[in-house]
């Protein structure tokens, strides 16, 4: 009960909103810096897609790591076996598309 009171306090909500704005606002400049670091030209569509694939894969791995750290990964056990295998097939297809490009 105490935790809910903490999360709904005005200063916490304002701080969380400010951090979200900083993160979302920094995405575009960071992507442009990444293009420069990896020498991806403006006309290189395949390179941009590959870079996006790496970014989203890294983001997914970070979310999985966060789930493992906070012990929330056990909540994924309610998925049926078919759902998990579908996810793995989708991931493999996603990887193959980016490898082809």
N, C-alpha and C positions, 0 to 999 in steps of 0.2 A: 504494500500500500504506500509505503514511504517513497518507493521508486517512482510511482506514477505522479506523486506530487512534485518530485524533482524535475521530471521531464516536462511537466506542464507549466513550470515557472516561466515568467515573462523573459527574464534575462537569458535563460537557457534556450528558449525558442528563438530569441533574437540572435544569439550566438550561433546556433545551428544554421539559421537562415543565412547569416553572414558567411559562414564557412562554405555553405553550398554555393552561394553566389561567387565566391572566390574560385572554387573548383571549376564550376561550369564556365565562368568567364575566362579562365586561363586555358581552357581546352583548345580553342582556335589558335592562339599564339603558340602554344606548345606543339600543335600539329605542324604549323608552318616551320618552326624551329627543327622539328624532326625531319621534315622534307629537306631542309638545308643540310642537316647533319648526314643524312643518308644519300645525298645527291639525287633526289627525286625531282625530275623536271616537271613543269606545269602540264606538259602534254603527255606525261608518262602515266596513263590510266592504270596499267597493270601494276606498276610500282605503288601507286596510291592505294589500290585494293589490297595488295600484299601488306603494306604498312598498316592499313586498317585492320586486317586480319590479325596481325601481330599484337596490335593494341587491344583488340577485344579478347584475344586469347589470354593475354597477360592480365587483363581486368577480370576475366572469369577465374583464372587461377588465384588471383588475390582474394576474390570473394569466397572461393572454396577454402582457402587458407584461413580466412576470417571465421568461416563457419566451423572449421575444425578447432580453432583456438577457443571459440565461444561455446563449443559443444552443441552447436545447432545442427551439425551434420546428421545426427541421429534422426532428425525430423524427416529426412528424405527417405527413411525406410518405409514410409507408408505408400510409396510408389509401387505399382505392380511391376513384376519382372519385365513385362512387355514394354512398359513405359521407359524403363532404364535401357533396354536394348535399343529401342527406337532412338533414344537420345544418343547412344554410342554410334549408331548408324549415321545419324544426322551429323555428328561431329566428324566422323571419318569422311563423309561426303564433303563437308565444309573444308576440311584439310586438303582433300584431293583437288578441289576447285582452286584453292589458293596455290597449291603446288604446280598446277597446270599453267596458271597465269605467270 
